Amino acid sequence: MKDSEHTKAKKSTIADDAKAAKKAELTAKTKETQEAIAQRSEEAKQAKARAEQEKASQEQQQKA
């Protein structure tokens, strides 16, 4: 293989590796974002359930 072909192939491999690394990084960030959204959603559901429970408790106290 000529030097220029070898250099070209090496640059191509480096570029491919860089693209793969960038894609992996974006995938990881996406997964982290999805997990954070799911966690906030779960926290919101729990907060809503607590609020409804508190409201029901207050209504029972008013009836008593």
N, CA, C and O atoms as a Maestro MAE file, in Angstrom:
{
 s_m_m2io_version
 :::
 2.0.0
}

f_m_ct {
 s_m_title
 :::
 protein
 m_atom[256] {
  # First column is atom index #
  i_m_mmod_type
  r_m_x_coord
  r_m_y_coord
  r_m_z_coord
  i_m_residue_number
  s_m_chain_name
  s_m_pdb_residue_name
  s_m_pdb_atom_name
  i_m_atomic_number
  :::
  1 25 0.847 -1.173 0.000 1 A "MET " " N  " 7
  2 3 0.000 0.000 0.000 1 A "MET " " CA " 6
  3 2 0.897 1.243 0.000 1 A "MET " " C  " 6
  4 15 1.894 1.307 0.720 1 A "MET " " O  " 8
  5 25 0.535 2.187 -0.791 2 A "LYS " " N  " 7
  6 3 1.298 3.436 -0.835 2 A "LYS " " CA " 6
  7 2 1.070 4.218 0.450 2 A "LYS " " C  " 6
  8 15 0.080 4.031 1.157 2 A "LYS " " O  " 8
  9 25 2.026 5.102 0.726 3 A "ASP " " N  " 7
  10 3 1.907 5.907 1.943 3 A "ASP " " CA " 6
  11 2 0.638 6.737 1.956 3 A "ASP " " C  " 6
  12 15 -0.019 6.851 2.991 3 A "ASP " " O  " 8
  13 25 0.281 7.324 0.809 4 A "SER " " N  " 7
  14 3 -0.908 8.171 0.758 4 A "SER " " CA " 6
  15 2 -2.172 7.342 0.987 4 A "SER " " C  " 6
  16 15 -3.116 7.809 1.624 4 A "SER " " O  " 8
  17 25 -2.189 6.122 0.469 5 A "GLU " " N  " 7
  18 3 -3.354 5.255 0.691 5 A "GLU " " CA " 6
  19 2 -3.439 4.847 2.165 5 A "GLU " " C  " 6
  20 15 -4.521 4.792 2.751 5 A "GLU " " O  " 8
  21 25 -2.284 4.568 2.740 6 A "HIS " " N  " 7
  22 3 -2.254 4.183 4.148 6 A "HIS " " CA " 6
  23 2 -2.728 5.348 5.028 6 A "HIS " " C  " 6
  24 15 -3.499 5.142 5.965 6 A "HIS " " O  " 8
  25 25 -2.277 6.545 4.733 7 A "THR " " N  " 7
  26 3 -2.669 7.739 5.480 7 A "THR " " CA " 6
  27 2 -4.165 7.981 5.331 7 A "THR " " C  " 6
  28 15 -4.854 8.309 6.297 7 A "THR " " O  " 8
  29 25 -4.660 7.813 4.097 8 A "LYS " " N  " 7
  30 3 -6.083 8.005 3.823 8 A "LYS " " CA " 6
  31 2 -6.921 6.995 4.625 8 A "LYS " " C  " 6
  32 15 -7.934 7.352 5.228 8 A "LYS " " O  " 8
  33 25 -6.481 5.740 4.620 9 A "ALA " " N  " 7
  34 3 -7.209 4.696 5.342 9 A "ALA " " CA " 6
  35 2 -7.191 4.973 6.843 9 A "ALA " " C  " 6
  36 15 -8.194 4.776 7.530 9 A "ALA " " O  " 8
  37 25 -6.053 5.427 7.342 10 A "LYS " " N  " 7
  38 3 -5.933 5.726 8.768 10 A "LYS " " CA " 6
  39 2 -6.840 6.894 9.152 10 A "LYS " " C  " 6
  40 15 -7.503 6.852 10.189 10 A "LYS " " O  " 8
  41 25 -6.869 7.935 8.319 11 A "LYS " " N  " 7
  42 3 -7.741 9.080 8.589 11 A "LYS " " CA " 6
  43 2 -9.200 8.658 8.568 11 A "LYS " " C  " 6
  44 15 -10.002 9.110 9.385 11 A "LYS " " O  " 8
  45 25 -9.533 7.788 7.624 12 A "SER " " N  " 7
  46 3 -10.905 7.303 7.522 12 A "SER " " CA " 6
  47 2 -11.290 6.533 8.792 12 A "SER " " C  " 6
  48 15 -12.390 6.704 9.316 12 A "SER " " O  " 8
  49 25 -10.383 5.694 9.277 13 A "THR " " N  " 7
  50 3 -10.638 4.924 10.488 13 A "THR " " CA " 6
  51 2 -10.801 5.854 11.682 13 A "THR " " C  " 6
  52 15 -11.688 5.654 12.512 13 A "THR " " O  " 8
  53 25 -9.960 6.855 11.768 14 A "ILE " " N  " 7
  54 3 -10.056 7.824 12.867 14 A "ILE " " CA " 6
  55 2 -11.395 8.559 12.805 14 A "ILE " " C  " 6
  56 15 -12.051 8.764 13.826 14 A "ILE " " O  " 8
  57 25 -11.786 8.946 11.603 15 A "ALA " " N  " 7
  58 3 -13.072 9.643 11.431 15 A "ALA " " CA " 6
  59 2 -14.229 8.728 11.825 15 A "ALA " " C  " 6
  60 15 -15.170 9.158 12.492 15 A "ALA " " O  " 8
  61 25 -14.151 7.462 11.408 16 A "ASP " " N  " 7
  62 3 -15.207 6.504 11.767 16 A "ASP " " CA " 6
  63 2 -15.281 6.309 13.275 16 A "ASP " " C  " 6
  64 15 -16.365 6.248 13.854 16 A "ASP " " O  " 8
  65 25 -14.101 6.212 13.907 17 A "ASP " " N  " 7
  66 3 -14.062 6.061 15.359 17 A "ASP " " CA " 6
  67 2 -14.662 7.288 16.051 17 A "ASP " " C  " 6
  68 15 -15.391 7.163 17.035 17 A "ASP " " O  " 8
  69 25 -14.353 8.448 15.535 18 A "ALA " " N  " 7
  70 3 -14.882 9.683 16.109 18 A "ALA " " CA " 6
  71 2 -16.406 9.729 15.968 18 A "ALA " " C  " 6
  72 15 -17.110 10.124 16.897 18 A "ALA " " O  " 8
  73 25 -16.902 9.327 14.808 19 A "LYS " " N  " 7
  74 3 -18.351 9.299 14.600 19 A "LYS " " CA " 6
  75 2 -19.013 8.314 15.557 19 A "LYS " " C  " 6
  76 15 -20.056 8.610 16.140 19 A "LYS " " O  " 8
  77 25 -18.408 7.155 15.714 20 A "ALA " " N  " 7
  78 3 -18.958 6.135 16.609 20 A "ALA " " CA " 6
  79 2 -18.959 6.634 18.054 20 A "ALA " " C  " 6
  80 15 -19.916 6.406 18.793 20 A "ALA " " O  " 8
  81 25 -17.892 7.308 18.449 21 A "ALA " " N  " 7
  82 3 -17.812 7.846 19.813 21 A "ALA " " CA " 6
  83 2 -18.879 8.914 20.033 21 A "ALA " " C  " 6
  84 15 -19.525 8.949 21.080 21 A "ALA " " O  " 8
  85 25 -19.055 9.769 19.056 22 A "LYS " " N  " 7
  86 3 -20.063 10.833 19.155 22 A "LYS " " CA " 6
  87 2 -21.464 10.223 19.254 22 A "LYS " " C  " 6
  88 15 -22.296 10.674 20.042 22 A "LYS " " O  " 8
  89 25 -21.709 9.192 18.442 23 A "LYS " " N  " 7
  90 3 -23.012 8.534 18.468 23 A "LYS " " CA " 6
  91 2 -23.250 7.875 19.827 23 A "LYS " " C  " 6
  92 15 -24.350 7.950 20.373 23 A "LYS " " O  " 8
  93 25 -22.221 7.234 20.367 24 A "ALA " " N  " 7
  94 3 -22.346 6.595 21.674 24 A "ALA " " CA " 6
  95 2 -22.619 7.632 22.757 24 A "ALA " " C  " 6
  96 15 -23.419 7.403 23.664 24 A "ALA " " O  " 8
  97 25 -21.949 8.768 22.650 25 A "GLU " " N  " 7
  98 3 -22.149 9.844 23.622 25 A "GLU " " CA " 6
  99 2 -23.584 10.371 23.553 25 A "GLU " " C  " 6
  100 15 -24.227 10.581 24.581 25 A "GLU " " O  " 8
  101 25 -24.072 10.579 22.339 26 A "LEU " " N  " 7
  102 3 -25.442 11.067 22.176 26 A "LEU " " CA " 6
  103 2 -26.457 10.045 22.676 26 A "LEU " " C  " 6
  104 15 -27.464 10.405 23.286 26 A "LEU " " O  " 8
  105 25 -26.186 8.777 22.416 27 A "THR " " N  " 7
  106 3 -27.075 7.717 22.888 27 A "THR " " CA " 6
  107 2 -27.121 7.709 24.409 27 A "THR " " C  " 6
  108 15 -28.189 7.572 25.005 27 A "THR " " O  " 8
  109 25 -25.968 7.854 25.027 28 A "ALA " " N  " 7
  110 3 -25.900 7.880 26.497 28 A "ALA " " CA " 6
  111 2 -26.662 9.080 27.043 28 A "ALA " " C  " 6
  112 15 -27.402 8.958 28.020 28 A "ALA " " O  " 8
  113 25 -26.483 10.242 26.413 29 A "LYS " " N  " 7
  114 3 -27.192 11.445 26.868 29 A "LYS " " CA " 6
  115 2 -28.695 11.273 26.702 29 A "LYS " " C  " 6
  116 15 -29.472 11.675 27.568 29 A "LYS " " O  " 8
  117 25 -29.098 10.677 25.593 30 A "THR " " N  " 7
  118 3 -30.517 10.442 25.342 30 A "THR " " CA " 6
  119 2 -31.085 9.519 26.406 30 A "THR " " C  " 6
  120 15 -32.173 9.758 26.931 30 A "THR " " O  " 8
  121 25 -30.343 8.463 26.720 31 A "LYS " " N  " 7
  122 3 -30.811 7.520 27.734 31 A "LYS " " CA " 6
  123 2 -30.914 8.216 29.091 31 A "LYS " " C  " 6
  124 15 -31.895 8.025 29.810 31 A "LYS " " O  " 8
  125 25 -29.921 9.012 29.442 32 A "GLU " " N  " 7
  126 3 -29.957 9.746 30.710 32 A "GLU " " CA " 6
  127 2 -31.162 10.683 30.748 32 A "GLU " " C  " 6
  128 15 -31.843 10.794 31.768 32 A "GLU " " O  " 8
  129 25 -31.414 11.347 29.636 33 A "THR " " N  " 7
  130 3 -32.551 12.266 29.560 33 A "THR " " CA " 6
  131 2 -33.860 11.514 29.734 33 A "THR " " C  " 6
  132 15 -34.745 11.954 30.468 33 A "THR " " O  " 8
  133 25 -33.979 10.374 29.054 34 A "GLN " " N  " 7
  134 3 -35.196 9.578 29.162 34 A "GLN " " CA " 6
  135 2 -35.399 9.085 30.590 34 A "GLN " " C  " 6
  136 15 -36.523 9.076 31.091 34 A "GLN " " O  " 8
  137 25 -34.314 8.675 31.245 35 A "GLU " " N  " 7
  138 3 -34.415 8.210 32.621 35 A "GLU " " CA " 6
  139 2 -34.821 9.359 33.551 35 A "GLU " " C  " 6
  140 15 -35.622 9.175 34.468 35 A "GLU " " O  " 8
  141 25 -34.262 10.532 33.303 36 A "ALA " " N  " 7
  142 3 -34.597 11.694 34.134 36 A "ALA " " CA " 6
  143 2 -36.069 12.067 33.951 36 A "ALA " " C  " 6
  144 15 -36.755 12.394 34.919 36 A "ALA " " O  " 8
  145 25 -36.543 12.018 32.725 37 A "ILE " " N  " 7
  146 3 -37.954 12.330 32.454 37 A "ILE " " CA " 6
  147 2 -38.856 11.305 33.146 37 A "ILE " " C  " 6
  148 15 -39.865 11.665 33.753 37 A "ILE " " O  " 8
  149 25 -38.487 10.045 33.050 38 A "ALA " " N  " 7
  150 3 -39.287 8.994 33.693 38 A "ALA " " CA " 6
  151 2 -39.309 9.182 35.197 38 A "ALA " " C  " 6
  152 15 -40.347 8.998 35.832 38 A "ALA " " O  " 8
  153 25 -38.168 9.548 35.773 39 A "GLN " " N  " 7
  154 3 -38.103 9.768 37.222 39 A "GLN " " CA " 6
  155 2 -38.975 10.946 37.625 39 A "GLN " " C  " 6
  156 15 -39.712 10.863 38.608 39 A "GLN " " O  " 8
  157 25 -38.899 12.045 36.877 40 A "ARG " " N  " 7
  158 3 -39.725 13.212 37.202 40 A "ARG " " CA " 6
  159 2 -41.208 12.886 37.043 40 A "ARG " " C  " 6
  160 15 -42.039 13.351 37.822 40 A "ARG " " O  " 8
  161 25 -41.530 12.094 36.040 41 A "SER " " N  " 7
  162 3 -42.916 11.701 35.828 41 A "SER " " CA " 6
  163 2 -43.420 10.878 37.015 41 A "SER " " C  " 6
  164 15 -44.531 11.087 37.503 41 A "SER " " O  " 8
  165 25 -42.591 9.945 37.469 42 A "GLU " " N  " 7
  166 3 -42.958 9.118 38.626 42 A "GLU " " CA " 6
  167 2 -43.110 9.978 39.879 42 A "GLU " " C  " 6
  168 15 -44.040 9.784 40.662 42 A "GLU " " O  " 8
  169 25 -42.197 10.925 40.066 43 A "GLU " " N  " 7
  170 3 -42.285 11.834 41.217 43 A "GLU " " CA " 6
  171 2 -43.558 12.664 41.152 43 A "GLU " " C  " 6
  172 15 -44.198 12.904 42.175 43 A "GLU " " O  " 8
  173 25 -43.922 13.096 39.969 44 A "ALA " " N  " 7
  174 3 -45.146 13.888 39.801 44 A "ALA " " CA " 6
  175 2 -46.377 13.048 40.126 44 A "ALA " " C  " 6
  176 15 -47.312 13.532 40.764 44 A "ALA " " O  " 8
  177 25 -46.377 11.797 39.690 45 A "LYS " " N  " 7
  178 3 -47.502 10.906 40.001 45 A "LYS " " CA " 6
  179 2 -47.635 10.710 41.510 45 A "LYS " " C  " 6
  180 15 -48.735 10.734 42.062 45 A "LYS " " O  " 8
  181 25 -46.483 10.516 42.168 46 A "GLN " " N  " 7
  182 3 -46.499 10.320 43.617 46 A "GLN " " CA " 6
  183 2 -46.979 11.581 44.328 46 A "GLN " " C  " 6
  184 15 -47.741 11.496 45.292 46 A "GLN " " O  " 8
  185 25 -46.547 12.734 43.866 47 A "ALA " " N  " 7
  186 3 -46.970 13.999 44.471 47 A "ALA " " CA " 6
  187 2 -48.475 14.193 44.292 47 A "ALA " " C  " 6
  188 15 -49.163 14.651 45.204 47 A "ALA " " O  " 8
  189 25 -48.968 13.846 43.126 48 A "LYS " " N  " 7
  190 3 -50.408 13.970 42.862 48 A "LYS " " CA " 6
  191 2 -51.201 13.035 43.771 48 A "LYS " " C  " 6
  192 15 -52.237 13.411 44.318 48 A "LYS " " O  " 8
  193 25 -50.699 11.816 43.924 49 A "ALA " " N  " 7
  194 3 -51.375 10.850 44.790 49 A "ALA " " CA " 6
  195 2 -51.384 11.348 46.242 49 A "ALA " " C  " 6
  196 15 -52.391 11.219 46.938 49 A "ALA " " O  " 8
  197 25 -50.255 11.919 46.696 50 A "ARG " " N  " 7
  198 3 -50.197 12.455 48.061 50 A "ARG " " CA " 6
  199 2 -51.174 13.615 48.222 50 A "ARG " " C  " 6
  200 15 -51.842 13.732 49.249 50 A "ARG " " O  " 8
  201 25 -51.254 14.468 47.208 51 A "ALA " " N  " 7
  202 3 -52.160 15.618 47.272 51 A "ALA " " CA " 6
  203 2 -53.620 15.147 47.332 51 A "ALA " " C  " 6
  204 15 -54.423 15.688 48.092 51 A "ALA " " O  " 8
  205 25 -53.948 14.141 46.531 52 A "GLU " " N  " 7
  206 3 -55.317 13.622 46.544 52 A "GLU " " CA " 6
  207 2 -55.638 12.977 47.892 52 A "GLU " " C  " 6
  208 15 -56.742 13.117 48.417 52 A "GLU " " O  " 8
  209 25 -54.649 12.268 48.441 53 A "GLN " " N  " 7
  210 3 -54.838 11.633 49.743 53 A "GLN " " CA " 6
  211 2 -55.036 12.692 50.835 53 A "GLN " " C  " 6
  212 15 -55.885 12.543 51.713 53 A "GLN " " O  " 8
  213 25 -54.241 13.754 50.762 54 A "GLU " " N  " 7
  214 3 -54.351 14.852 51.737 54 A "GLU " " CA " 6
  215 2 -55.726 15.529 51.620 54 A "GLU " " C  " 6
  216 15 -56.354 15.862 52.625 54 A "GLU " " O  " 8
  217 25 -56.170 15.720 50.395 55 A "LYS " " N  " 7
  218 3 -57.475 16.348 50.168 55 A "LYS " " CA " 6
  219 2 -58.592 15.475 50.740 55 A "LYS " " C  " 6
  220 15 -59.518 15.975 51.377 55 A "LYS " " O  " 8
  221 25 -58.494 14.181 50.508 56 A "ALA " " N  " 7
  222 3 -59.506 13.262 51.031 56 A "ALA " " CA " 6
  223 2 -59.483 13.260 52.555 56 A "ALA " " C  " 6
  224 15 -60.532 13.200 53.197 56 A "ALA " " O  " 8
  225 25 -58.307 13.324 53.122 57 A "SER " " N  " 7
  226 3 -58.171 13.364 54.581 57 A "SER " " CA " 6
  227 2 -58.805 14.624 55.145 57 A "SER " " C  " 6
  228 15 -59.500 14.566 56.160 57 A "SER " " O  " 8
  229 25 -58.576 15.758 54.505 58 A "GLN " " N  " 7
  230 3 -59.162 17.024 54.964 58 A "GLN " " CA " 6
  231 2 -60.680 16.989 54.861 58 A "GLN " " C  " 6
  232 15 -61.380 17.500 55.736 58 A "GLN " " O  " 8
  233 25 -61.186 16.386 53.790 59 A "GLU " " N  " 7
  234 3 -62.642 16.298 53.621 59 A "GLU " " CA " 6
  235 2 -63.261 15.442 54.718 59 A "GLU " " C  " 6
  236 15 -64.345 15.753 55.211 59 A "GLU " " O  " 8
  237 25 -62.578 14.362 55.104 60 A "GLN " " N  " 7
  238 3 -63.084 13.500 56.171 60 A "GLN " " CA " 6
  239 2 -63.087 14.250 57.507 60 A "GLN " " C  " 6
  240 15 -64.011 14.112 58.309 60 A "GLN " " O  " 8
  241 25 -62.038 15.042 57.729 61 A "GLN " " N  " 7
  242 3 -61.959 15.800 58.985 61 A "GLN " " CA " 6
  243 2 -63.077 16.842 59.048 61 A "GLN " " C  " 6
  244 15 -63.621 17.102 60.121 61 A "GLN " " O  " 8
  245 25 -63.417 17.434 57.914 62 A "GLN " " N  " 7
  246 3 -64.478 18.443 57.890 62 A "GLN " " CA " 6
  247 2 -65.842 17.803 58.172 62 A "GLN " " C  " 6
  248 15 -66.703 18.415 58.804 62 A "GLN " " O  " 8
  249 25 -66.027 16.578 57.702 63 A "LYS " " N  " 7
  250 3 -67.284 15.878 57.930 63 A "LYS " " CA " 6
  251 2 -67.434 15.485 59.397 63 A "LYS " " C  " 6
  252 15 -68.543 15.426 59.928 63 A "LYS " " O  " 8
  253 25 -66.309 15.221 60.035 64 A "ALA " " N  " 7
  254 3 -66.362 14.738 61.429 64 A "ALA " " CA " 6
  255 2 -66.711 15.816 62.426 64 A "ALA " " C  " 6
  256 15 -66.789 15.546 63.625 64 A "ALA " " O  " 8
  :::
 }
 m_bond[255] {
  # First column is bond index #
  i_m_from
  i_m_to
  i_m_order
  :::
  1 1 2 1
  2 2 3 1
  3 3 4 2
  4 3 5 1
  5 5 6 1
  6 6 7 1
  7 7 8 2
  8 7 9 1
  9 9 10 1
  10 10 11 1
  11 11 12 2
  12 11 13 1
  13 13 14 1
  14 14 15 1
  15 15 16 2
  16 15 17 1
  17 17 18 1
  18 18 19 1
  19 19 20 2
  20 19 21 1
  21 21 22 1
  22 22 23 1
  23 23 24 2
  24 23 25 1
  25 25 26 1
  26 26 27 1
  27 27 28 2
  28 27 29 1
  29 29 30 1
  30 30 31 1
  31 31 32 2
  32 31 33 1
  33 33 34 1
  34 34 35 1
  35 35 36 2
  36 35 37 1
  37 37 38 1
  38 38 39 1
  39 39 40 2
  40 39 41 1
  41 41 42 1
  42 42 43 1
  43 43 44 2
  44 43 45 1
  45 45 46 1
  46 46 47 1
  47 47 48 2
  48 47 49 1
  49 49 50 1
  50 50 51 1
  51 51 52 2
  52 51 53 1
  53 53 54 1
  54 54 55 1
  55 55 56 2
  56 55 57 1
  57 57 58 1
  58 58 59 1
  59 59 60 2
  60 59 61 1
  61 61 62 1
  62 62 63 1
  63 63 64 2
  64 63 65 1
  65 65 66 1
  66 66 67 1
  67 67 68 2
  68 67 69 1
  69 69 70 1
  70 70 71 1
  71 71 72 2
  72 71 73 1
  73 73 74 1
  74 74 75 1
  75 75 76 2
  76 75 77 1
  77 77 78 1
  78 78 79 1
  79 79 80 2
  80 79 81 1
  81 81 82 1
  82 82 83 1
  83 83 84 2
  84 83 85 1
  85 85 86 1
  86 86 87 1
  87 87 88 2
  88 87 89 1
  89 89 90 1
  90 90 91 1
  91 91 92 2
  92 91 93 1
  93 93 94 1
  94 94 95 1
  95 95 96 2
  96 95 97 1
  97 97 98 1
  98 98 99 1
  99 99 100 2
  100 99 101 1
  101 101 102 1
  102 102 103 1
  103 103 104 2
  104 103 105 1
  105 105 106 1
  106 106 107 1
  107 107 108 2
  108 107 109 1
  109 109 110 1
  110 110 111 1
  111 111 112 2
  112 111 113 1
  113 113 114 1
  114 114 115 1
  115 115 116 2
  116 115 117 1
  117 117 118 1
  118 118 119 1
  119 119 120 2
  120 119 121 1
  121 121 122 1
  122 122 123 1
  123 123 124 2
  124 123 125 1
  125 125 126 1
  126 126 127 1
  127 127 128 2
  128 127 129 1
  129 129 130 1
  130 130 131 1
  131 131 132 2
  132 131 133 1
  133 133 134 1
  134 134 135 1
  135 135 136 2
  136 135 137 1
  137 137 138 1
  138 138 139 1
  139 139 140 2
  140 139 141 1
  141 141 142 1
  142 142 143 1
  143 143 144 2
  144 143 145 1
  145 145 146 1
  146 146 147 1
  147 147 148 2
  148 147 149 1
  149 149 150 1
  150 150 151 1
  151 151 152 2
  152 151 153 1
  153 153 154 1
  154 154 155 1
  155 155 156 2
  156 155 157 1
  157 157 158 1
  158 158 159 1
  159 159 160 2
  160 159 161 1
  161 161 162 1
  162 162 163 1
  163 163 164 2
  164 163 165 1
  165 165 166 1
  166 166 167 1
  167 167 168 2
  168 167 169 1
  169 169 170 1
  170 170 171 1
  171 171 172 2
  172 171 173 1
  173 173 174 1
  174 174 175 1
  175 175 176 2
  176 175 177 1
  177 177 178 1
  178 178 179 1
  179 179 180 2
  180 179 181 1
  181 181 182 1
  182 182 183 1
  183 183 184 2
  184 183 185 1
  185 185 186 1
  186 186 187 1
  187 187 188 2
  188 187 189 1
  189 189 190 1
  190 190 191 1
  191 191 192 2
  192 191 193 1
  193 193 194 1
  194 194 195 1
  195 195 196 2
  196 195 197 1
  197 197 198 1
  198 198 199 1
  199 199 200 2
  200 199 201 1
  201 201 202 1
  202 202 203 1
  203 203 204 2
  204 203 205 1
  205 205 206 1
  206 206 207 1
  207 207 208 2
  208 207 209 1
  209 209 210 1
  210 210 211 1
  211 211 212 2
  212 211 213 1
  213 213 214 1
  214 214 215 1
  215 215 216 2
  216 215 217 1
  217 217 218 1
  218 218 219 1
  219 219 220 2
  220 219 221 1
  221 221 222 1
  222 222 223 1
  223 223 224 2
  224 223 225 1
  225 225 226 1
  226 226 227 1
  227 227 228 2
  228 227 229 1
  229 229 230 1
  230 230 231 1
  231 231 232 2
  232 231 233 1
  233 233 234 1
  234 234 235 1
  235 235 236 2
  236 235 237 1
  237 237 238 1
  238 238 239 1
  239 239 240 2
  240 239 241 1
  241 241 242 1
  242 242 243 1
  243 243 244 2
  244 243 245 1
  245 245 246 1
  246 246 247 1
  247 247 248 2
  248 247 249 1
  249 249 250 1
  250 250 251 1
  251 251 252 2
  252 251 253 1
  253 253 254 1
  254 254 255 1
  255 255 256 2
  :::
 }
}
